[in-house]
Amino acid sequence: MEAAVLDRTGKKTSTIKVPEVFNEAFRPDVIKRAVLAAQANRLQPYGPDRTAGTLTSAHSWGSGRGVAHVPRLNNSSRAARVVQARGGRSAHAPNPNKIFAEKINDKERLLAIRSAVAATMNKELVKARGYKYDGELPIVVSDEIESMSKTRDVVAFLNAIGLAADLERAKQKQVRGGKGKMRGRQYRKKVGVLIVVGEDKGIGLGARNIPGVDVATLDSVNAELLAPGTHPGRLTVWSESAFKMMEGGE
């Protein structure tokens, strides 16, 4: 099987053999496990200080006063230190020593990447993710995209190969529900096109301000980039050199 190589005007210049990795079996279970492991390994432990809520001179009055035996501040009747007191310790606080990391076998992780790569050529999976593209998959472009350091050049290139509608889709954003909107993440943004290149010669700079678009070199591609949110089928643009590097089954 061969794929067409498109230039910056969207015209077919040549063909290239599709690597064998695109024939990998679809394994959504393995992909999900790899993505969740990657997300878990990024989590930062959190929790209160070991002495939080207990640094007080409060002590109990003892028996004989007709009041509860809770610690009370000196020269005051206000309770302190206990869970039910204002400023007291937390009852079931998060444990800062908890380990969030998840282990995954290297063979399983590599299988997830290969399966996610193959899923990028499945039109049904790509459309199920909401992408607006009616052309042929996979999308292979000439290596000139790797050296585009200007945003306008990258946008013009993507528009020329038929991704204009999807770029407009990725610009849309929604106000997040719940309290997250008050914590620095007011908007939910859409995931757009992934550009995979053999070598970043400026494309990372040129595409970083395009909403939804991500750039990755072939050696840095992982299951989470190819299947955001554990859902495989991300619309991916491959450079010709990246395709050639995959011919060895990498």
DAWO-V519135 format. One record per pair of residues at least 24 apart in sequence whose ideal C-beta (glycine too) atoms are under 10 Angstrom apart, sorted by the first residue. I is the first residue (numbers start at 0). J is the second residue. Records with the same first field share a line. If there is no record, write none. Layout:
# DAWO-V519135
I->J, J
This chain:
# DAWO-V519135
0->120
1->139
2->120, 135, 136, 137, 138, 139, 237, 239, 242
3->134, 135, 137, 138, 139, 140
4->138, 139, 140, 141, 142, 237, 238, 239, 242
5->134, 135, 138, 139, 140, 141, 144, 156, 159, 160, 161, 236, 239
6->140, 141, 143, 144, 156, 159, 160
7->140, 141, 143, 144, 147, 152, 153, 155, 156, 157, 159, 160
8->155, 156, 159, 160
9->134, 140, 156, 157, 158, 159, 160, 161, 162
10->159, 160
11->139
12->140, 141, 239
13->139, 141, 239
14->139
15->137, 139, 237, 239, 242, 243, 246
16->242, 243, 246
17->120, 136, 137, 139, 237, 242, 245, 246
18->116, 117, 137, 237, 241, 242, 243, 244, 245, 246, 247, 248, 249
19->113, 117, 245, 246, 247, 248
20->112, 113, 114, 116, 117, 245, 246, 247, 248, 249
21->113, 116, 117, 118, 119, 120, 121, 136, 137, 242, 245
22->113, 117, 120
23->110, 111, 112, 113, 114, 115, 116, 117, 118
24->110, 113, 114, 117
25->114, 115, 117, 118, 121, 124, 231, 232
26->107, 110, 111, 113, 114, 115, 117, 118, 231
27->111, 114, 115, 118, 124, 226, 229, 230, 231, 232
28->111, 114, 229
29->103, 107, 108, 109, 110, 111, 112, 113, 114, 115, 222
30->110, 111, 112, 113, 114, 115, 118, 222, 223, 225, 226, 229, 230, 231
31->111, 222, 226, 228, 229, 230, 231
32->101, 103, 104, 107, 108, 110, 111, 222, 229
33->101, 103, 104, 107, 108, 109, 110, 111, 112, 114, 115, 221, 222, 223, 225, 226, 229
34->111, 115, 221, 222, 223, 224, 225, 226, 227, 228, 229, 230, 231
35->101, 103, 222, 223, 229
36->100, 101, 102, 103, 107, 108, 111, 222, 223
37->101, 103, 108, 111, 221, 222, 223, 224
38->99, 101, 223, 228, 229
39->98, 99, 100, 101, 102, 103
40->99, 100, 101, 102, 103
41->99, 100, 223
42->97, 98, 99, 100, 101
43->95, 99
44->93, 94, 95, 96, 97, 98, 99, 100
45->92, 93, 94, 95, 97, 99
46->89, 92, 93, 94, 95, 96, 97
47->88, 89, 92, 93, 94, 95
48->92, 95
49->95
50->88
51->86, 87, 88, 89, 92
52->79, 80, 81, 82, 84, 86, 87, 88, 89, 92
53->79, 80, 81, 87, 88
54->79, 80, 88
55->79, 80, 84, 86, 87, 88
56->80
57->81, 84, 87
103->222
108->221, 222
109->222, 249
110->222
111->221, 222, 223, 225, 226, 231
112->220, 221, 222, 223, 224, 225, 226, 249
113->222, 225, 245, 248, 249
114->222, 225, 226, 231
115->220, 221, 222, 223, 224, 225, 226, 231, 232, 233, 235
116->195, 220, 222, 225, 226, 231, 235, 237, 245
117->225, 231
118->225, 226, 230, 231, 232, 233, 235
119->193, 195, 225, 226, 231, 232, 233, 234, 235, 236, 237
120->232, 235
121->231, 232
122->232
123->232
124->226, 230, 231, 232, 233
125->231, 232, 233, 234, 235
126->232, 234
127->230, 231, 232
128->189, 190, 226, 227, 228, 230, 231, 232, 233, 234
129->165, 168, 169, 189, 190, 230, 232, 234
130->162, 164, 165, 168, 169, 189, 190, 191, 192, 232, 233, 234
131->161, 162, 163, 164, 165, 166, 167, 168, 169, 234
132->160, 161, 162, 163, 164, 165, 168, 192, 234
133->161, 164
134->160, 161, 162
135->161
136->232, 234, 235
137->195, 234, 235, 236, 237, 242
138->162, 192, 194, 234, 235, 236, 237
139->236, 237, 238, 239, 241, 242
140->194, 196, 236, 237, 238, 239, 241, 242
141->238, 239, 240
142->196, 197, 198, 200, 238, 239, 240, 241, 242, 243
143->200, 202, 238, 239
144->194, 196, 200, 201, 202, 205, 206, 214, 236, 237, 238, 239
145->194, 196, 197, 198, 199, 200, 201, 202, 203, 205, 214, 216, 238, 239, 240, 241
146->196, 198, 199, 200, 201, 202, 205
147->194, 200, 201, 202, 204, 205, 206
148->200, 201, 202, 203, 204, 205, 206
149->201, 204, 205
150->204, 205, 206, 207, 208, 209, 212
151->205
152->201, 202, 205, 206
153->194, 201, 202, 204, 205, 206, 207, 208, 209, 212, 214
154->205, 206, 208, 209, 212
156->194, 202, 205, 206, 236
157->191, 192, 194, 206, 209, 212, 236
160->236
162->191, 192, 212, 234, 236
165->189, 191, 192, 211, 212, 234
166->191, 192, 209, 210, 211, 212
167->210
168->210, 211
169->209, 210, 211, 212, 234
170->209, 210, 211
171->210, 211
172->210, 211
190->224, 227, 228, 230, 233, 234
191->233, 234
192->233, 234, 235, 236
193->220, 224, 225, 227, 233, 234, 235, 236, 237
194->235, 236, 237, 238, 241
195->219, 220, 224, 225, 235, 236, 237, 238, 241, 242, 244, 245
196->236, 237, 238, 239, 240, 241, 244
197->237, 238, 239, 240, 241, 242, 243, 244, 245
198->238, 240, 241, 244
202->238
212->236
215->241
216->241, 244
217->241, 242, 243, 244, 245, 249
218->244, 249
220->245, 249
